Amino acid sequence: MLVLGAVIFILYASIASMWVAQSKRKPYISAENFVALLLLYFTMMLGFGLIYAWMQINGYNVFTRNIEEETNRFGHILLDGLYLSATTLLSVGYGDIVPVGIGKWIAVVEALLGYIMPATFITRFVIDGNKK
């Protein structure tokens, strides 16, 4: 339970960091901004992937595999959770791993965040650029 709390806190801190003004931000899109966006996506993907895997390992059925080989080994569940997270966050959704039960609502939240994150990033960039 402590791990789940830590993961949720890190996700919150990463998302909240988009709203904190940084005094040295440049008025154009830079490699620094691009890397910051990539790191934010990676953090969210990893965080939600760990949430899916943790819940699946602890007996909550949050995703199902539409693949013939079924395995419940830790490594496979972790990779499947990360894969589900990546395909949900990036709006790909191949359908080979599908959220079920409470996993559907977690996926909705993740997809919504993945959809609005670029808009938030651009809005922050414009607001910070107008302040200078």
Secondary structure, DSSP 8 states (H G I E B T S, - for coil): -HHHHHHHHHHHHHHHGGGS--TT--SS--HHHHHHHHHHHHHHHHHHHHHHHHHHHTT---EEE-SS-----HHHHHHHHHHHHHHHHTT---SSEEE-THHHHHHHHHHHHHHHHHHHHHHHHHHHHHH-
